[in-house]
Amino acid sequence: MDFGFNQEQEMLRATARKFLENECPSAFVRKMMDEPAGVTADFWQKLAEQGWLGLIYPEAYGGAGLGFVDLTVLMEEMGRAVMPGPYFSTVLLGGLALLEAGSESQKKEWLTRISAGSSRVTLAWTEPNGRWDGAGVTLAAREARGGFTLSGTKLFVPDAHTADAIVVVARTGNGPSPEDGVSLFLVPKDARGLEVKLLPTMDQTRKLCEVTLKDVGVGADALVGEKDKGWQPLARVVDRATVALCAEMCGGAQKVLEMTTEYAKIRIAFGKPIGSYQGVKHKAADMLVDVENAKSITYYAAWAVDQQVAEAPLAASMAKAYVSDACRKVAAAGIQLHGGIGFTWEHDLHLYFKRAKGSEFTFGDATYHRERVAQLIHL
């Protein structure tokens, strides 16, 4: 693989950084933390005008038709700005699920609307049992009246309260493995029996919901992909979303590193900048190593899922295992080196620490992914 970036990717990075510095400063992020929707309609439309909502979708569906490495570049810049809103849930979860498994009519309708900024879709996967594997899918989907009836509860569903539709992971059958018998359904927000409750979160820039389905009836055309064969496309979606999340975490860690080294140059203690002291230098050097390693393994994983190589699931889990720990440590070290000011509400460091801490457990923490790596290499 080529570890460098082409001219178009560098232009995308520069454009994204300038846009987010102007449109998504920390004052905007803080304001959106208190807004239930998590984003303004104006800001969302500006993302659509940039072409970012359909960046990796085919041109036939209103997208730009770019690759996953291009999206990874963009996600890194979004993480740098702690960008709030349902971009991740719509583009990387609900949208990708439709792109992977949806019918041509589903993709034509929903991906076109997502790209234009007129619709939002999310993915409801995890349940109260807290499992990330096939055995964790217990929400039942029963065939009835030419369609399906869905009953159960999904937890930590991102931005479900503002989504126009939810791709629900449900169990339609059983087989030799827990992954058999899993199906995907596209459920509209106004479906009778669908209840959405906003949950309190540590990272207020992320809106998570509890979704309850009480005998929700959907037609046969709501099935996304083949019945009982939804796990494989779901796994591909989650691998891609995991890598994109790693890129976002890398962007946040890079910004923390820059904020901390700049502060170390101007903060005077005992007549000298604190950056001149060996203990501070060592800590900053450790932060730099963590950030650079996290970027390297993330972009390798991005290339792997983009090229759909056999080791893509392994690369995604290796990235998440490393980045989960590294970015949390970088954010914590940044607060430590800032001293007392780093703990104040007025300073932006807490935004990055909370985002890193929340992202650490999304799609499984480092322990979960180290175990998955061991399984994938047959240890």
C-alpha positions as CSV (number, residue, x, y, z in Angstrom):
1,M,0.0,0.0,0.0
2,D,1.0,3.7,-0.5
3,F,1.4,5.3,2.9
4,G,1.2,8.8,1.4
5,F,-1.8,10.9,0.5
6,N,-2.6,12.0,-3.0
7,Q,-3.3,15.6,-4.0
8,E,-7.1,15.2,-3.8
9,Q,-6.9,13.8,-0.2
10,E,-4.6,16.7,0.9
11,M,-7.1,19.1,-0.6
12,L,-10.0,17.4,1.2
13,R,-8.1,17.7,4.5
14,A,-7.3,21.4,4.0
15,T,-10.9,22.1,2.9
16,A,-12.3,20.2,5.9
17,R,-10.0,21.9,8.4
18,K,-10.9,25.4,7.1
19,F,-14.6,24.6,7.0
20,L,-14.7,23.2,10.5
21,E,-12.6,26.0,12.0
22,N,-15.1,28.4,10.7
23,E,-18.4,26.5,11.1
24,C,-17.6,24.3,14.1
25,P,-15.6,26.2,16.7
26,S,-15.7,25.0,20.3
27,A,-18.4,27.6,21.1
28,F,-20.7,25.9,18.5
29,V,-19.8,22.4,20.0
30,R,-20.7,23.6,23.5
31,K,-24.0,25.0,22.3
32,M,-24.9,21.8,20.5
33,M,-24.2,19.8,23.7
34,D,-27.3,21.4,25.2
35,E,-29.5,21.0,22.1
36,P,-31.5,17.7,22.0
37,A,-31.0,17.4,18.3
38,G,-27.3,17.8,18.6
39,V,-27.0,19.8,15.4
40,T,-28.7,22.7,13.6
41,A,-30.5,22.2,10.3
42,D,-28.3,24.9,8.8
43,F,-25.1,23.1,9.7
44,W,-26.4,19.8,8.4
45,Q,-27.3,21.3,5.1
46,K,-23.8,22.8,4.8
47,L,-22.3,19.3,5.2
48,A,-24.5,18.2,2.4
49,E,-23.4,21.1,0.2
50,Q,-19.8,20.1,0.8
51,G,-20.6,16.7,-0.6
52,W,-19.6,15.0,2.7
53,L,-22.9,13.2,3.4
54,G,-22.6,11.2,0.3
55,L,-18.8,11.1,0.1
56,I,-18.5,7.3,-0.2
57,Y,-21.8,6.6,-1.9
58,P,-21.9,5.9,-5.7
59,E,-22.7,8.8,-7.9
60,A,-25.9,7.0,-9.0
61,Y,-27.3,7.7,-5.5
62,G,-26.2,11.4,-5.4
63,G,-22.8,10.6,-3.8
64,A,-19.2,11.5,-4.7
65,G,-18.1,7.9,-5.2
66,L,-14.8,8.4,-3.3
67,G,-13.0,5.7,-1.4
68,F,-12.9,4.8,2.3
69,V,-9.4,6.2,2.8
70,D,-10.8,9.6,1.6
71,L,-13.5,9.3,4.3
72,T,-10.9,8.5,6.9
73,V,-9.1,11.7,6.1
74,L,-12.4,13.6,6.6
75,M,-13.2,11.7,9.8
76,E,-9.8,12.7,11.3
77,E,-10.6,16.4,10.7
78,M,-14.0,16.0,12.2
79,G,-12.5,14.4,15.3
80,R,-10.1,17.3,15.6
81,A,-13.1,19.6,15.8
82,V,-15.1,17.3,18.1
83,M,-17.9,17.8,15.5
84,P,-21.3,17.1,17.0
85,G,-24.4,15.7,15.2
86,P,-25.6,12.6,13.5
87,Y,-23.0,12.4,10.7
88,F,-21.4,9.2,12.0
89,S,-24.7,7.4,12.7
90,T,-26.2,8.5,9.3
91,V,-23.3,8.0,6.9
92,L,-21.3,5.3,8.6
93,L,-24.1,3.2,10.2
94,G,-27.5,3.5,8.7
95,G,-26.3,4.6,5.3
96,L,-23.6,2.0,5.0
97,A,-26.0,-0.8,6.1
98,L,-28.3,0.2,3.2
99,L,-25.3,0.4,0.8
100,E,-24.1,-3.0,1.9
101,A,-27.4,-5.0,2.0
102,G,-30.2,-2.8,0.7
103,S,-32.2,-3.4,-2.4
104,E,-31.8,-1.2,-5.4
105,S,-35.0,0.7,-4.6
106,Q,-34.0,1.1,-0.9
107,K,-30.6,2.5,-2.0
108,K,-32.0,4.8,-4.6
109,E,-34.5,6.2,-2.2
110,W,-32.6,6.5,1.0
111,L,-29.0,7.1,-0.1
112,T,-30.0,9.8,-2.4
113,R,-31.9,11.5,0.4
114,I,-29.0,11.1,2.8
115,S,-26.6,12.6,0.3
116,A,-28.9,15.6,-0.2
117,G,-29.2,16.1,3.6
118,S,-33.0,15.6,3.5
119,S,-33.0,12.3,5.5
120,R,-31.1,10.7,8.4
121,V,-30.9,7.0,9.2
122,T,-29.2,5.2,12.1
123,L,-28.5,1.6,13.1
124,A,-30.0,-0.1,16.2
125,W,-27.7,-3.0,17.1
126,T,-26.8,-3.4,20.8
127,E,-29.2,-4.6,23.4
128,P,-29.4,-4.6,27.2
129,N,-27.3,-7.7,27.3
130,G,-24.3,-5.6,26.3
131,R,-22.9,-8.1,23.8
132,W,-21.3,-7.2,20.4
133,D,-21.5,-10.7,18.9
134,G,-24.4,-12.6,17.2
135,A,-25.6,-14.0,20.5
136,G,-26.4,-10.5,21.6
137,V,-29.1,-10.1,19.0
138,T,-32.3,-11.3,20.7
139,L,-34.9,-8.7,19.5
140,A,-37.5,-10.9,17.7
141,A,-38.9,-10.5,14.3
142,R,-41.8,-12.8,13.5
143,E,-43.4,-13.3,10.1
144,A,-47.0,-12.1,10.2
145,R,-49.6,-10.9,7.6
146,G,-47.1,-10.9,4.7
147,G,-44.6,-8.9,6.7
148,F,-42.9,-9.0,10.0
149,T,-43.6,-8.0,13.6
150,L,-40.7,-6.7,15.7
151,S,-40.5,-6.7,19.5
152,G,-37.7,-5.9,21.8
153,T,-35.4,-3.2,23.1
154,K,-32.2,-1.7,21.6
155,L,-29.8,0.4,23.7
156,F,-27.3,3.1,22.9
157,V,-28.7,3.7,19.5
158,P,-27.0,6.9,18.2
159,D,-29.3,9.8,17.1
160,A,-32.4,7.6,16.9
161,H,-34.5,10.6,18.1
162,T,-33.7,12.6,15.0
163,A,-33.5,9.7,12.5
164,D,-36.2,9.4,9.8
165,A,-35.7,5.6,9.8
166,I,-33.8,3.0,11.8
167,V,-32.0,-0.1,10.5
168,V,-32.9,-2.6,13.2
169,V,-30.9,-5.8,13.7
170,A,-33.3,-8.5,14.7
171,R,-33.4,-12.3,15.0
172,T,-35.6,-14.1,12.5
173,G,-34.3,-17.6,13.1
174,N,-31.6,-19.9,14.7
175,G,-28.8,-21.9,13.2
176,P,-25.5,-23.7,14.0
177,S,-23.9,-20.4,15.1
178,P,-25.4,-17.3,16.9
179,E,-24.7,-15.3,13.7
180,D,-27.2,-17.4,11.8
181,G,-30.8,-16.1,11.7
182,V,-29.9,-12.4,12.0
183,S,-31.8,-10.0,9.7
184,L,-31.9,-6.3,9.1
185,F,-35.1,-4.2,8.8
186,L,-35.7,-0.6,7.8
187,V,-38.2,0.8,10.3
188,P,-39.6,4.3,9.7
189,K,-39.6,6.7,12.7
190,D,-43.4,7.0,12.7
191,A,-44.0,3.2,12.9
192,R,-46.8,2.4,15.4
193,G,-45.3,0.8,18.5
194,L,-41.8,2.4,18.1
195,E,-40.7,4.4,21.1
196,V,-37.5,6.4,21.4
197,K,-36.0,7.8,24.6
198,L,-33.0,10.0,24.8
199,L,-30.4,8.8,27.3
200,P,-28.0,10.8,29.5
201,T,-24.4,10.5,28.3
202,M,-21.0,11.5,29.6
203,D,-20.1,12.9,26.1
204,Q,-22.9,15.3,25.4
205,T,-21.7,15.8,21.8
206,R,-23.0,12.2,21.2
207,K,-26.7,11.6,21.5
208,L,-27.6,8.0,22.4
209,C,-31.1,6.6,22.7
210,E,-33.1,3.6,24.0
211,V,-35.4,2.3,21.2
212,T,-38.3,0.1,22.2
213,L,-40.3,-1.8,19.6
214,K,-43.7,-3.1,20.8
215,D,-45.2,-5.4,18.1
216,V,-44.0,-3.0,15.4
217,G,-45.4,-4.2,12.1
218,V,-43.4,-3.7,8.8
219,G,-44.0,-5.0,5.3
220,A,-41.8,-7.5,3.5
221,D,-40.2,-4.6,1.7
222,A,-38.7,-3.4,5.0
223,L,-36.3,-6.4,5.0
224,V,-32.7,-5.1,4.2
225,G,-30.9,-7.9,2.4
226,E,-31.8,-11.6,2.7
227,K,-33.7,-13.0,5.6
228,D,-31.5,-14.8,8.2
229,K,-28.3,-13.6,6.4
230,G,-27.9,-10.1,7.8
231,W,-24.9,-10.8,10.0
232,Q,-22.2,-10.7,7.3
233,P,-23.2,-7.3,5.8
234,L,-23.6,-6.0,9.3
235,A,-20.1,-7.2,10.2
236,R,-18.7,-5.4,7.2
237,V,-20.5,-2.2,8.2
238,V,-19.2,-2.3,11.7
239,D,-15.7,-3.0,10.6
240,R,-15.8,0.2,8.4
241,A,-17.5,2.2,11.1
242,T,-14.9,1.1,13.6
243,V,-12.1,2.2,11.5
244,A,-13.8,5.6,10.8
245,L,-14.3,6.0,14.6
246,C,-10.5,5.3,15.1
247,A,-9.8,8.1,12.6
248,E,-12.0,10.5,14.5
249,M,-10.2,9.5,17.7
250,C,-6.8,10.1,16.1
251,G,-7.9,13.6,15.0
252,G,-8.9,14.4,18.6
253,A,-5.7,13.1,20.0
254,Q,-3.7,15.1,17.5
255,K,-5.5,18.3,18.6
256,V,-4.8,17.5,22.3
257,L,-1.1,17.0,21.5
258,E,-0.9,20.3,19.7
259,M,-2.8,22.2,22.5
260,T,-0.6,20.6,25.2
261,T,2.8,21.3,23.5
262,E,1.8,24.9,22.8
263,Y,0.8,25.3,26.5
264,A,4.1,23.8,27.6
265,K,5.9,26.5,25.7
266,I,4.1,29.4,27.3
267,R,3.4,28.1,30.9
268,I,6.1,29.4,33.1
269,A,7.1,27.6,36.3
270,F,10.1,28.4,38.4
271,G,11.2,30.9,35.8
272,K,11.2,28.6,32.8
273,P,8.6,27.2,30.4
274,I,7.3,23.8,31.8
275,G,8.2,22.3,28.4
276,S,11.9,22.7,29.3
277,Y,11.6,20.2,32.1
278,Q,12.5,16.6,31.4
279,G,9.4,15.1,33.0
280,V,7.2,17.1,30.7
281,K,9.3,16.3,27.7
282,H,9.0,12.6,28.3
283,K,5.2,12.8,28.7
284,A,4.8,14.8,25.5
285,A,7.1,12.4,23.7
286,D,4.9,9.5,24.8
287,M,1.8,11.4,23.6
288,L,3.5,11.9,20.2
289,V,4.4,8.2,19.9
290,D,0.8,7.2,20.8
291,V,-0.7,9.6,18.2
292,E,1.6,8.6,15.4
293,N,1.2,4.9,16.0
294,A,-2.6,5.3,16.2
295,K,-2.6,7.1,12.9
296,S,-0.5,4.5,11.2
297,I,-2.6,1.5,12.3
298,T,-5.8,3.3,11.5
299,Y,-4.8,4.2,7.9
300,Y,-3.6,0.7,7.3
301,A,-7.0,-0.6,8.5
302,A,-8.7,2.0,6.3
303,W,-6.8,0.7,3.3
304,A,-7.6,-2.9,4.2
305,V,-11.4,-2.3,4.4
306,D,-11.3,-0.1,1.3
307,Q,-9.6,-2.9,-0.7
308,Q,-11.8,-5.5,1.0
309,V,-8.8,-7.7,1.6
310,A,-9.2,-10.9,3.7
311,E,-7.5,-9.4,6.7
312,A,-9.7,-6.3,6.9
313,P,-11.6,-7.6,10.0
314,L,-8.3,-8.3,11.7
315,A,-6.9,-4.9,10.8
316,A,-10.1,-3.1,12.1
317,S,-9.8,-4.9,15.4
318,M,-6.1,-4.3,15.7
319,A,-6.7,-0.6,15.1
320,K,-9.5,-0.3,17.6
321,A,-7.6,-2.2,20.3
322,Y,-4.6,0.2,20.0
323,V,-6.5,3.4,19.4
324,S,-9.0,2.9,22.2
325,D,-6.1,2.9,24.8
326,A,-3.8,5.4,23.1
327,C,-6.3,8.2,22.5
328,R,-7.7,7.9,26.0
329,K,-4.1,8.1,27.4
330,V,-3.3,11.1,25.3
331,A,-6.4,13.0,26.4
332,A,-5.6,12.2,30.0
333,A,-2.0,13.2,29.7
334,G,-3.1,16.5,28.1
335,I,-5.2,17.3,31.1
336,Q,-2.4,16.3,33.5
337,L,0.2,18.6,31.7
338,H,-2.2,21.5,31.7
339,G,-2.5,21.2,35.5
340,G,-5.5,22.8,37.2
341,I,-6.7,24.7,34.2
342,G,-7.2,21.4,32.3
343,F,-9.9,20.4,34.8
344,T,-12.0,23.5,34.3
345,W,-15.3,23.6,32.4
346,E,-14.1,26.6,30.5
347,H,-11.1,24.8,28.9
348,D,-11.8,22.6,25.9
349,L,-9.8,19.6,27.0
350,H,-12.7,18.0,28.7
351,L,-14.5,17.9,25.3
352,Y,-11.7,15.8,23.9
353,F,-11.4,13.6,27.0
354,K,-15.1,12.8,27.1
355,R,-15.2,12.0,23.3
356,A,-12.2,9.7,23.7
357,K,-13.7,8.0,26.7
358,G,-17.0,7.4,25.0
359,S,-15.4,6.3,21.7
360,E,-13.2,3.9,23.7
361,F,-16.2,1.6,24.4
362,T,-18.1,2.1,21.1
363,F,-18.0,-1.1,19.1
364,G,-16.1,-2.7,21.9
365,D,-13.1,-1.6,24.0
366,A,-9.5,-2.6,23.7
367,T,-10.0,-5.8,25.7
368,Y,-12.8,-6.9,23.4
369,H,-10.8,-6.3,20.3
370,R,-7.7,-7.9,21.6
371,E,-9.8,-11.0,22.2
372,R,-11.2,-10.7,18.7
373,V,-7.7,-10.4,17.2
374,A,-6.7,-13.6,19.1
375,Q,-9.7,-15.4,17.6
376,L,-9.1,-14.2,14.1
377,I,-5.5,-15.5,14.2
378,H,-6.7,-18.7,15.8
379,L,-4.8,-18.4,19.1
